[in-house]
Amino acid sequence: MDVTNIAKLSTSMAETGIRQEVGMTMLKRAMDIEASSAAQMIASIPQAQNLPAHLGNSINTKA
């Protein structure tokens, strides 16, 4: 194997590693943003107030 081929291979491997790190970092940031958005959406749902005790206890499965 030629010395220049070894250098090219080493450079290629380093670039691939950097690309993977950047991709993982971007994925983690996107997931954090998504989780934050979901938490805000859940927090914005108004709580049911003053409902009768019988509501929400069963599901009608016959359509």
CHARMM-style PDB file with segment names, atoms N, HN, CA, C and O in Angstrom:
ATOM      1  N   MET     1       0.845  -1.172   0.000  1.00  0.00      PROA
ATOM      2  CA  MET     1       0.000   0.000   0.000  1.00  0.00      PROA
ATOM      3  C   MET     1       0.893   1.238   0.000  1.00  0.00      PROA
ATOM      4  O   MET     1       1.890   1.305   0.718  1.00  0.00      PROA
ATOM      5  N   ASP     2       0.524   2.180  -0.793  1.00  0.00      PROA
ATOM      6  HN  ASP     2      -0.286   2.126  -1.377  1.00  0.00      PROA
ATOM      7  CA  ASP     2       1.291   3.415  -0.937  1.00  0.00      PROA
ATOM      8  C   ASP     2       1.016   4.343   0.250  1.00  0.00      PROA
ATOM      9  O   ASP     2      -0.068   4.312   0.832  1.00  0.00      PROA
ATOM     10  N   VAL     3       1.992   5.155   0.597  1.00  0.00      PROA
ATOM     11  HN  VAL     3       2.873   5.181   0.124  1.00  0.00      PROA
ATOM     12  CA  VAL     3       1.867   6.080   1.721  1.00  0.00      PROA
ATOM     13  C   VAL     3       0.741   7.075   1.476  1.00  0.00      PROA
ATOM     14  O   VAL     3       0.016   7.425   2.408  1.00  0.00      PROA
ATOM     15  N   THR     4       0.582   7.537   0.235  1.00  0.00      PROA
ATOM     16  HN  THR     4       1.171   7.252  -0.521  1.00  0.00      PROA
ATOM     17  CA  THR     4      -0.492   8.498  -0.057  1.00  0.00      PROA
ATOM     18  C   THR     4      -1.859   7.852   0.110  1.00  0.00      PROA
ATOM     19  O   THR     4      -2.806   8.519   0.527  1.00  0.00      PROA
ATOM     20  N   ASN     5      -1.980   6.573  -0.205  1.00  0.00      PROA
ATOM     21  HN  ASN     5      -1.211   6.031  -0.544  1.00  0.00      PROA
ATOM     22  CA  ASN     5      -3.253   5.883  -0.007  1.00  0.00      PROA
ATOM     23  C   ASN     5      -3.595   5.771   1.475  1.00  0.00      PROA
ATOM     24  O   ASN     5      -4.756   5.906   1.864  1.00  0.00      PROA
ATOM     25  N   ILE     6      -2.586   5.526   2.291  1.00  0.00      PROA
ATOM     26  HN  ILE     6      -1.643   5.417   1.974  1.00  0.00      PROA
ATOM     27  CA  ILE     6      -2.804   5.454   3.732  1.00  0.00      PROA
ATOM     28  C   ILE     6      -3.258   6.814   4.260  1.00  0.00      PROA
ATOM     29  O   ILE     6      -4.162   6.887   5.092  1.00  0.00      PROA
ATOM     30  N   ALA     7      -2.639   7.877   3.785  1.00  0.00      PROA
ATOM     31  HN  ALA     7      -1.904   7.817   3.109  1.00  0.00      PROA
ATOM     32  CA  ALA     7      -3.022   9.222   4.205  1.00  0.00      PROA
ATOM     33  C   ALA     7      -4.446   9.538   3.763  1.00  0.00      PROA
ATOM     34  O   ALA     7      -5.217  10.122   4.525  1.00  0.00      PROA
ATOM     35  N   LYS     8      -4.797   9.158   2.545  1.00  0.00      PROA
ATOM     36  HN  LYS     8      -4.171   8.684   1.927  1.00  0.00      PROA
ATOM     37  CA  LYS     8      -6.164   9.394   2.051  1.00  0.00      PROA
ATOM     38  C   LYS     8      -7.180   8.617   2.877  1.00  0.00      PROA
ATOM     39  O   LYS     8      -8.239   9.139   3.223  1.00  0.00      PROA
ATOM     40  N   LEU     9      -6.857   7.385   3.187  1.00  0.00      PROA
ATOM     41  HN  LEU     9      -5.996   6.961   2.906  1.00  0.00      PROA
ATOM     42  CA  LEU     9      -7.748   6.556   3.991  1.00  0.00      PROA
ATOM     43  C   LEU     9      -7.931   7.154   5.378  1.00  0.00      PROA
ATOM     44  O   LEU     9      -9.049   7.209   5.892  1.00  0.00      PROA
ATOM     45  N   SER    10      -6.848   7.598   5.978  1.00  0.00      PROA
ATOM     46  HN  SER    10      -5.940   7.553   5.561  1.00  0.00      PROA
ATOM     47  CA  SER    10      -6.911   8.205   7.302  1.00  0.00      PROA
ATOM     48  C   SER    10      -7.765   9.471   7.287  1.00  0.00      PROA
ATOM     49  O   SER    10      -8.584   9.681   8.182  1.00  0.00      PROA
ATOM     50  N   THR    11      -7.578  10.298   6.290  1.00  0.00      PROA
ATOM     51  HN  THR    11      -6.912  10.128   5.563  1.00  0.00      PROA
ATOM     52  CA  THR    11      -8.360  11.534   6.161  1.00  0.00      PROA
ATOM     53  C   THR    11      -9.830  11.213   5.949  1.00  0.00      PROA
ATOM     54  O   THR    11     -10.706  11.847   6.538  1.00  0.00      PROA
ATOM     55  N   SER    12     -10.088  10.236   5.116  1.00  0.00      PROA
ATOM     56  HN  SER    12      -9.376   9.722   4.638  1.00  0.00      PROA
ATOM     57  CA  SER    12     -11.471   9.837   4.845  1.00  0.00      PROA
ATOM     58  C   SER    12     -12.150   9.323   6.106  1.00  0.00      PROA
ATOM     59  O   SER    12     -13.306   9.654   6.368  1.00  0.00      PROA
ATOM     60  N   MET    13     -11.447   8.523   6.884  1.00  0.00      PROA
ATOM     61  HN  MET    13     -10.507   8.254   6.671  1.00  0.00      PROA
ATOM     62  CA  MET    13     -12.014   7.994   8.115  1.00  0.00      PROA
ATOM     63  C   MET    13     -12.284   9.112   9.121  1.00  0.00      PROA
ATOM     64  O   MET    13     -13.303   9.095   9.812  1.00  0.00      PROA
ATOM     65  N   ALA    14     -11.383  10.071   9.202  1.00  0.00      PROA
ATOM     66  HN  ALA    14     -10.555  10.084   8.641  1.00  0.00      PROA
ATOM     67  CA  ALA    14     -11.570  11.197  10.125  1.00  0.00      PROA
ATOM     68  C   ALA    14     -12.778  12.030   9.714  1.00  0.00      PROA
ATOM     69  O   ALA    14     -13.561  12.449  10.566  1.00  0.00      PROA
ATOM     70  N   GLU    15     -12.934  12.273   8.415  1.00  0.00      PROA
ATOM     71  HN  GLU    15     -12.298  11.933   7.723  1.00  0.00      PROA
ATOM     72  CA  GLU    15     -14.074  13.054   7.922  1.00  0.00      PROA
ATOM     73  C   GLU    15     -15.384  12.323   8.193  1.00  0.00      PROA
ATOM     74  O   GLU    15     -16.385  12.938   8.561  1.00  0.00      PROA
ATOM     75  N   THR    16     -15.367  11.018   8.011  1.00  0.00      PROA
ATOM     76  HN  THR    16     -14.554  10.518   7.713  1.00  0.00      PROA
ATOM     77  CA  THR    16     -16.574  10.225   8.273  1.00  0.00      PROA
ATOM     78  C   THR    16     -16.949  10.306   9.745  1.00  0.00      PROA
ATOM     79  O   THR    16     -18.124  10.448  10.083  1.00  0.00      PROA
ATOM     80  N   GLY    17     -15.954  10.215  10.618  1.00  0.00      PROA
ATOM     81  HN  GLY    17     -15.000  10.099  10.344  1.00  0.00      PROA
ATOM     82  CA  GLY    17     -16.216  10.315  12.050  1.00  0.00      PROA
ATOM     83  C   GLY    17     -16.789  11.668  12.424  1.00  0.00      PROA
ATOM     84  O   GLY    17     -17.711  11.750  13.235  1.00  0.00      PROA
ATOM     85  N   ILE    18     -16.261  12.717  11.849  1.00  0.00      PROA
ATOM     86  HN  ILE    18     -15.512  12.651  11.189  1.00  0.00      PROA
ATOM     87  CA  ILE    18     -16.759  14.072  12.131  1.00  0.00      PROA
ATOM     88  C   ILE    18     -18.191  14.210  11.631  1.00  0.00      PROA
ATOM     89  O   ILE    18     -19.033  14.782  12.324  1.00  0.00      PROA
ATOM     90  N   ARG    19     -18.478  13.699  10.451  1.00  0.00      PROA
ATOM     91  HN  ARG    19     -17.794  13.234   9.888  1.00  0.00      PROA
ATOM     92  CA  ARG    19     -19.842  13.774   9.910  1.00  0.00      PROA
ATOM     93  C   ARG    19     -20.821  13.032  10.817  1.00  0.00      PROA
ATOM     94  O   ARG    19     -21.932  13.505  11.058  1.00  0.00      PROA
ATOM     95  N   GLN    20     -20.412  11.884  11.312  1.00  0.00      PROA
ATOM     96  HN  GLN    20     -19.510  11.500  11.117  1.00  0.00      PROA
ATOM     97  CA  GLN    20     -21.286  11.124  12.199  1.00  0.00      PROA
ATOM     98  C   GLN    20     -21.518  11.870  13.509  1.00  0.00      PROA
ATOM     99  O   GLN    20     -22.636  11.877  14.024  1.00  0.00      PROA
ATOM    100  N   GLU    21     -20.490  12.490  14.047  1.00  0.00      PROA
ATOM    101  HN  GLU    21     -19.582  12.484  13.629  1.00  0.00      PROA
ATOM    102  CA  GLU    21     -20.642  13.257  15.285  1.00  0.00      PROA
ATOM    103  C   GLU    21     -21.584  14.431  15.077  1.00  0.00      PROA
ATOM    104  O   GLU    21     -22.445  14.700  15.915  1.00  0.00      PROA
ATOM    105  N   VAL    22     -21.422  15.127  13.965  1.00  0.00      PROA
ATOM    106  HN  VAL    22     -20.722  14.909  13.284  1.00  0.00      PROA
ATOM    107  CA  VAL    22     -22.299  16.270  13.669  1.00  0.00      PROA
ATOM    108  C   VAL    22     -23.735  15.785  13.507  1.00  0.00      PROA
ATOM    109  O   VAL    22     -24.667  16.406  14.018  1.00  0.00      PROA
ATOM    110  N   GLY    23     -23.911  14.682  12.797  1.00  0.00      PROA
ATOM    111  HN  GLY    23     -23.154  14.178  12.381  1.00  0.00      PROA
ATOM    112  CA  GLY    23     -25.251  14.137  12.608  1.00  0.00      PROA
ATOM    113  C   GLY    23     -25.905  13.753  13.923  1.00  0.00      PROA
ATOM    114  O   GLY    23     -27.087  14.028  14.129  1.00  0.00      PROA
ATOM    115  N   MET    24     -25.156  13.124  14.812  1.00  0.00      PROA
ATOM    116  HN  MET    24     -24.196  12.900  14.644  1.00  0.00      PROA
ATOM    117  CA  MET    24     -25.702  12.732  16.107  1.00  0.00      PROA
ATOM    118  C   MET    24     -26.033  13.960  16.960  1.00  0.00      PROA
ATOM    119  O   MET    24     -27.052  13.986  17.649  1.00  0.00      PROA
ATOM    120  N   THR    25     -25.176  14.962  16.909  1.00  0.00      PROA
ATOM    121  HN  THR    25     -24.348  14.940  16.349  1.00  0.00      PROA
ATOM    122  CA  THR    25     -25.440  16.187  17.666  1.00  0.00      PROA
ATOM    123  C   THR    25     -26.710  16.863  17.171  1.00  0.00      PROA
ATOM    124  O   THR    25     -27.528  17.314  17.973  1.00  0.00      PROA
ATOM    125  N   MET    26     -26.877  16.934  15.861  1.00  0.00      PROA
ATOM    126  HN  MET    26     -26.212  16.567  15.210  1.00  0.00      PROA
ATOM    127  CA  MET    26     -28.084  17.553  15.300  1.00  0.00      PROA
ATOM    128  C   MET    26     -29.328  16.739  15.659  1.00  0.00      PROA
ATOM    129  O   MET    26     -30.379  17.307  15.954  1.00  0.00      PROA
ATOM    130  N   LEU    27     -29.210  15.423  15.634  1.00  0.00      PROA
ATOM    131  HN  LEU    27     -28.356  14.961  15.394  1.00  0.00      PROA
ATOM    132  CA  LEU    27     -30.334  14.563  16.004  1.00  0.00      PROA
ATOM    133  C   LEU    27     -30.717  14.780  17.458  1.00  0.00      PROA
ATOM    134  O   LEU    27     -31.902  14.876  17.778  1.00  0.00      PROA
ATOM    135  N   LYS    28     -29.730  14.859  18.342  1.00  0.00      PROA
ATOM    136  HN  LYS    28     -28.768  14.781  18.082  1.00  0.00      PROA
ATOM    137  CA  LYS    28     -30.007  15.090  19.767  1.00  0.00      PROA
ATOM    138  C   LYS    28     -30.677  16.433  19.980  1.00  0.00      PROA
ATOM    139  O   LYS    28     -31.610  16.543  20.777  1.00  0.00      PROA
ATOM    140  N   ARG    29     -30.211  17.458  19.275  1.00  0.00      PROA
ATOM    141  HN  ARG    29     -29.454  17.369  18.628  1.00  0.00      PROA
ATOM    142  CA  ARG    29     -30.828  18.787  19.415  1.00  0.00      PROA
ATOM    143  C   ARG    29     -32.265  18.767  18.921  1.00  0.00      PROA
ATOM    144  O   ARG    29     -33.149  19.349  19.549  1.00  0.00      PROA
ATOM    145  N   ALA    30     -32.500  18.098  17.796  1.00  0.00      PROA
ATOM    146  HN  ALA    30     -31.782  17.625  17.286  1.00  0.00      PROA
ATOM    147  CA  ALA    30     -33.859  18.011  17.255  1.00  0.00      PROA
ATOM    148  C   ALA    30     -34.780  17.281  18.229  1.00  0.00      PROA
ATOM    149  O   ALA    30     -35.931  17.675  18.417  1.00  0.00      PROA
ATOM    150  N   MET    31     -34.272  16.228  18.841  1.00  0.00      PROA
ATOM    151  HN  MET    31     -33.337  15.909  18.689  1.00  0.00      PROA
ATOM    152  CA  MET    31     -35.081  15.481  19.810  1.00  0.00      PROA
ATOM    153  C   MET    31     -35.364  16.314  21.055  1.00  0.00      PROA
ATOM    154  O   MET    31     -36.459  16.238  21.612  1.00  0.00      PROA
ATOM    155  N   ASP    32     -34.389  17.107  21.496  1.00  0.00      PROA
ATOM    156  HN  ASP    32     -33.499  17.168  21.043  1.00  0.00      PROA
ATOM    157  CA  ASP    32     -34.598  17.985  22.653  1.00  0.00      PROA
ATOM    158  C   ASP    32     -35.661  19.039  22.349  1.00  0.00      PROA
ATOM    159  O   ASP    32     -36.524  19.323  23.180  1.00  0.00      PROA
ATOM    160  N   ILE    33     -35.590  19.610  21.157  1.00  0.00      PROA
ATOM    161  HN  ILE    33     -34.889  19.379  20.481  1.00  0.00      PROA
ATOM    162  CA  ILE    33     -36.579  20.616  20.750  1.00  0.00      PROA
ATOM    163  C   ILE    33     -37.960  19.983  20.675  1.00  0.00      PROA
ATOM    164  O   ILE    33     -38.946  20.570  21.119  1.00  0.00      PROA
ATOM    165  N   GLU    34     -38.026  18.788  20.114  1.00  0.00      PROA
ATOM    166  HN  GLU    34     -37.224  18.311  19.753  1.00  0.00      PROA
ATOM    167  CA  GLU    34     -39.297  18.064  20.006  1.00  0.00      PROA
ATOM    168  C   GLU    34     -39.876  17.766  21.387  1.00  0.00      PROA
ATOM    169  O   GLU    34     -41.076  17.930  21.607  1.00  0.00      PROA
ATOM    170  N   ALA    35     -39.038  17.336  22.305  1.00  0.00      PROA
ATOM    171  HN  ALA    35     -38.063  17.203  22.126  1.00  0.00      PROA
ATOM    172  CA  ALA    35     -39.502  17.036  23.661  1.00  0.00      PROA
ATOM    173  C   ALA    35     -39.996  18.299  24.356  1.00  0.00      PROA
ATOM    174  O   ALA    35     -41.003  18.272  25.063  1.00  0.00      PROA
ATOM    175  N   SER    36     -39.294  19.388  24.155  1.00  0.00      PROA
ATOM    176  HN  SER    36     -38.475  19.410  23.581  1.00  0.00      PROA
ATOM    177  CA  SER    36     -39.703  20.656  24.755  1.00  0.00      PROA
ATOM    178  C   SER    36     -41.044  21.110  24.194  1.00  0.00      PROA
ATOM    179  O   SER    36     -41.917  21.567  24.933  1.00  0.00      PROA
ATOM    180  N   SER    37     -41.198  20.978  22.883  1.00  0.00      PROA
ATOM    181  HN  SER    37     -40.489  20.607  22.283  1.00  0.00      PROA
ATOM    182  CA  SER    37     -42.466  21.360  22.249  1.00  0.00      PROA
ATOM    183  C   SER    37     -43.608  20.493  22.746  1.00  0.00      PROA
ATOM    184  O   SER    37     -44.700  20.998  23.007  1.00  0.00      PROA
ATOM    185  N   ALA    38     -43.370  19.195  22.879  1.00  0.00      PROA
ATOM    186  HN  ALA    38     -42.483  18.786  22.667  1.00  0.00      PROA
ATOM    187  CA  ALA    38     -44.409  18.293  23.371  1.00  0.00      PROA
ATOM    188  C   ALA    38     -44.789  18.640  24.808  1.00  0.00      PROA
ATOM    189  O   ALA    38     -45.969  18.622  25.160  1.00  0.00      PROA
ATOM    190  N   ALA    39     -43.804  18.952  25.631  1.00  0.00      PROA
ATOM    191  HN  ALA    39     -42.846  18.966  25.345  1.00  0.00      PROA
ATOM    192  CA  ALA    39     -44.078  19.306  27.024  1.00  0.00      PROA
ATOM    193  C   ALA    39     -44.898  20.593  27.108  1.00  0.00      PROA
ATOM    194  O   ALA    39     -45.808  20.702  27.930  1.00  0.00      PROA
ATOM    195  N   GLN    40     -44.574  21.564  26.259  1.00  0.00      PROA
ATOM    196  HN  GLN    40     -43.835  21.476  25.591  1.00  0.00      PROA
ATOM    197  CA  GLN    40     -45.334  22.811  26.243  1.00  0.00      PROA
ATOM    198  C   GLN    40     -46.758  22.565  25.778  1.00  0.00      PROA
ATOM    199  O   GLN    40     -47.697  23.153  26.315  1.00  0.00      PROA
ATOM    200  N   MET    41     -46.928  21.697  24.780  1.00  0.00      PROA
ATOM    201  HN  MET    41     -46.165  21.219  24.344  1.00  0.00      PROA
ATOM    202  CA  MET    41     -48.253  21.394  24.268  1.00  0.00      PROA
ATOM    203  C   MET    41     -49.103  20.698  25.333  1.00  0.00      PROA
ATOM    204  O   MET    41     -50.282  21.010  25.495  1.00  0.00      PROA
ATOM    205  N   ILE    42     -48.501  19.761  26.050  1.00  0.00      PROA
ATOM    206  HN  ILE    42     -47.542  19.508  25.919  1.00  0.00      PROA
ATOM    207  CA  ILE    42     -49.230  19.057  27.108  1.00  0.00      PROA
ATOM    208  C   ILE    42     -49.587  20.016  28.235  1.00  0.00      PROA
ATOM    209  O   ILE    42     -50.679  19.938  28.797  1.00  0.00      PROA
ATOM    210  N   ALA    43     -48.679  20.913  28.563  1.00  0.00      PROA
ATOM    211  HN  ALA    43     -47.791  20.976  28.106  1.00  0.00      PROA
ATOM    212  CA  ALA    43     -48.942  21.876  29.633  1.00  0.00      PROA
ATOM    213  C   ALA    43     -50.039  22.864  29.252  1.00  0.00      PROA
ATOM    214  O   ALA    43     -50.707  23.413  30.128  1.00  0.00      PROA
ATOM    215  N   SER    44     -50.230  23.095  27.958  1.00  0.00      PROA
ATOM    216  HN  SER    44     -49.687  22.649  27.247  1.00  0.00      PROA
ATOM    217  CA  SER    44     -51.227  24.070  27.532  1.00  0.00      PROA
ATOM    218  C   SER    44     -52.643  23.498  27.476  1.00  0.00      PROA
ATOM    219  O   SER    44     -53.599  24.250  27.286  1.00  0.00      PROA
ATOM    220  N   ILE    45     -52.794  22.181  27.636  1.00  0.00      PROA
ATOM    221  HN  ILE    45     -52.017  21.571  27.790  1.00  0.00      PROA
ATOM    222  CA  ILE    45     -54.120  21.566  27.622  1.00  0.00      PROA
ATOM    223  C   ILE    45     -54.849  21.957  28.901  1.00  0.00      PROA
ATOM    224  O   ILE    45     -54.348  21.738  30.003  1.00  0.00      PROA
ATOM    225  N   PRO    46     -56.035  22.537  28.745  1.00  0.00      PROA
ATOM    226  CA  PRO    46     -56.767  22.927  29.959  1.00  0.00      PROA
ATOM    227  C   PRO    46     -57.231  21.695  30.733  1.00  0.00      PROA
ATOM    228  O   PRO    46     -57.614  20.681  30.150  1.00  0.00      PROA
ATOM    229  N   GLN    47     -57.188  21.807  32.027  1.00  0.00      PROA
ATOM    230  HN  GLN    47     -56.876  22.630  32.500  1.00  0.00      PROA
ATOM    231  CA  GLN    47     -57.622  20.718  32.892  1.00  0.00      PROA
ATOM    232  C   GLN    47     -59.148  20.724  32.981  1.00  0.00      PROA
ATOM    233  O   GLN    47     -59.771  21.782  33.074  1.00  0.00      PROA
ATOM    234  N   ALA    48     -59.741  19.524  32.950  1.00  0.00      PROA
ATOM    235  HN  ALA    48     -59.235  18.665  32.875  1.00  0.00      PROA
ATOM    236  CA  ALA    48     -61.190  19.404  33.089  1.00  0.00      PROA
ATOM    237  C   ALA    48     -61.598  19.816  34.507  1.00  0.00      PROA
ATOM    238  O   ALA    48     -61.017  19.368  35.496  1.00  0.00      PROA
ATOM    239  N   GLN    49     -62.591  20.661  34.572  1.00  0.00      PROA
ATOM    240  HN  GLN    49     -63.062  21.024  33.769  1.00  0.00      PROA
ATOM    241  CA  GLN    49     -63.013  21.141  35.880  1.00  0.00      PROA
ATOM    242  C   GLN    49     -64.512  20.933  36.048  1.00  0.00      PROA
ATOM    243  O   GLN    49     -65.291  21.070  35.105  1.00  0.00      PROA
ATOM    244  N   ASN    50     -64.876  20.611  37.232  1.00  0.00      PROA
ATOM    245  HN  ASN    50     -64.243  20.501  37.998  1.00  0.00      PROA
ATOM    246  CA  ASN    50     -66.281  20.508  37.624  1.00  0.00      PROA
ATOM    247  C   ASN    50     -67.080  19.538  36.758  1.00  0.00      PROA
ATOM    248  O   ASN    50     -68.230  19.818  36.420  1.00  0.00      PROA
ATOM    249  N   LEU    51     -66.493  18.420  36.401  1.00  0.00      PROA
ATOM    250  HN  LEU    51     -65.559  18.193  36.676  1.00  0.00      PROA
ATOM    251  CA  LEU    51     -67.222  17.414  35.646  1.00  0.00      PROA
ATOM    252  C   LEU    51     -67.894  16.449  36.611  1.00  0.00      PROA
ATOM    253  O   LEU    51     -67.385  16.202  37.704  1.00  0.00      PROA
ATOM    254  N   PRO    52     -69.039  15.904  36.207  1.00  0.00      PROA
ATOM    255  CA  PRO    52     -69.689  14.903  37.065  1.00  0.00      PROA
ATOM    256  C   PRO    52     -68.779  13.689  37.241  1.00  0.00      PROA
ATOM    257  O   PRO    52     -67.950  13.398  36.378  1.00  0.00      PROA
ATOM    258  N   ALA    53     -68.933  12.992  38.348  1.00  0.00      PROA
ATOM    259  HN  ALA    53     -69.606  13.228  39.049  1.00  0.00      PROA
ATOM    260  CA  ALA    53     -68.059  11.870  38.687  1.00  0.00      PROA
ATOM    261  C   ALA    53     -68.176  10.714  37.709  1.00  0.00      PROA
ATOM    262  O   ALA    53     -67.228   9.942  37.563  1.00  0.00      PROA
ATOM    263  N   HSD    54     -69.321  10.570  37.028  1.00  0.00      PROA
ATOM    264  HN  HSD    54     -70.092  11.196  37.146  1.00  0.00      PROA
ATOM    265  CA  HSD    54     -69.510   9.428  36.140  1.00  0.00      PROA
ATOM    266  C   HSD    54     -68.850   9.630  34.757  1.00  0.00      PROA
ATOM    267  O   HSD    54     -68.712   8.665  34.006  1.00  0.00      PROA
ATOM    268  N   LEU    55     -68.457  10.819  34.423  1.00  0.00      PROA
ATOM    269  HN  LEU    55     -68.569  11.603  35.033  1.00  0.00      PROA
ATOM    270  CA  LEU    55     -67.846  11.063  33.117  1.00  0.00      PROA
ATOM    271  C   LEU    55     -66.379  10.613  33.104  1.00  0.00      PROA
ATOM    272  O   LEU    55     -65.624  10.865  34.043  1.00  0.00      PROA
ATOM    273  N   GLY    56     -66.006   9.944  32.021  1.00  0.00      PROA
ATOM    274  HN  GLY    56     -66.620   9.739  31.258  1.00  0.00      PROA
ATOM    275  CA  GLY    56     -64.626   9.538  31.848  1.00  0.00      PROA
ATOM    276  C   GLY    56     -64.259   8.216  32.499  1.00  0.00      PROA
ATOM    277  O   GLY    56     -63.082   7.857  32.548  1.00  0.00      PROA
ATOM    278  N   ASN    57     -65.253   7.485  33.000  1.00  0.00      PROA
ATOM    279  HN  ASN    57     -66.209   7.777  32.960  1.00  0.00      PROA
ATOM    280  CA  ASN    57     -64.983   6.214  33.671  1.00  0.00      PROA
ATOM    281  C   ASN    57     -65.103   5.001  32.753  1.00  0.00      PROA
ATOM    282  O   ASN    57     -64.600   3.929  33.088  1.00  0.00      PROA
ATOM    283  N   SER    58     -65.757   5.148  31.607  1.00  0.00      PROA
ATOM    284  HN  SER    58     -66.166   6.019  31.335  1.00  0.00      PROA
ATOM    285  CA  SER    58     -65.928   4.008  30.706  1.00  0.00      PROA
ATOM    286  C   SER    58     -65.874   4.485  29.259  1.00  0.00      PROA
ATOM    287  O   SER    58     -66.027   5.669  28.956  1.00  0.00      PROA
ATOM    288  N   ILE    59     -65.648   3.506  28.377  1.00  0.00      PROA
ATOM    289  HN  ILE    59     -65.524   2.544  28.623  1.00  0.00      PROA
ATOM    290  CA  ILE    59     -65.567   3.779  26.950  1.00  0.00      PROA
ATOM    291  C   ILE    59     -66.647   2.954  26.255  1.00  0.00      PROA
ATOM    292  O   ILE    59     -66.758   1.750  26.488  1.00  0.00      PROA
ATOM    293  N   ASN    60     -67.437   3.597  25.408  1.00  0.00      PROA
ATOM    294  HN  ASN    60     -67.346   4.575  25.219  1.00  0.00      PROA
ATOM    295  CA  ASN    60     -68.456   2.885  24.656  1.00  0.00      PROA
ATOM    296  C   ASN    60     -67.794   2.238  23.456  1.00  0.00      PROA
ATOM    297  O   ASN    60     -67.327   2.930  22.551  1.00  0.00      PROA
ATOM    298  N   THR    61     -67.752   0.915  23.446  1.00  0.00      PROA
ATOM    299  HN  THR    61     -68.131   0.353  24.181  1.00  0.00      PROA
ATOM    300  CA  THR    61     -67.051   0.202  22.357  1.00  0.00      PROA
ATOM    301  C   THR    61     -67.993  -0.242  21.254  1.00  0.00      PROA
ATOM    302  O   THR    61     -67.537  -0.797  20.255  1.00  0.00      PROA
ATOM    303  N   LYS    62     -69.287  -0.019  21.400  1.00  0.00      PROA
ATOM    304  HN  LYS    62     -69.657   0.432  22.212  1.00  0.00      PROA
ATOM    305  CA  LYS    62     -70.262  -0.376  20.356  1.00  0.00      PROA
ATOM    306  C   LYS    62     -70.521   0.845  19.497  1.00  0.00      PROA
ATOM    307  O   LYS    62     -70.889   1.911  19.990  1.00  0.00      PROA
ATOM    308  N   ALA    63     -70.319   0.664  18.199  1.00  0.00      PROA
ATOM    309  HN  ALA    63     -70.020  -0.203  17.799  1.00  0.00      PROA
ATOM    310  CA  ALA    63     -70.536   1.803  17.305  1.00  0.00      PROA
ATOM    311  C   ALA    63     -71.696   1.535  16.377  1.00  0.00      PROA
ATOM    312  OT1 ALA    63     -72.032   2.381  15.549  1.00  0.00      PROA
TER     313      ALA     63
END
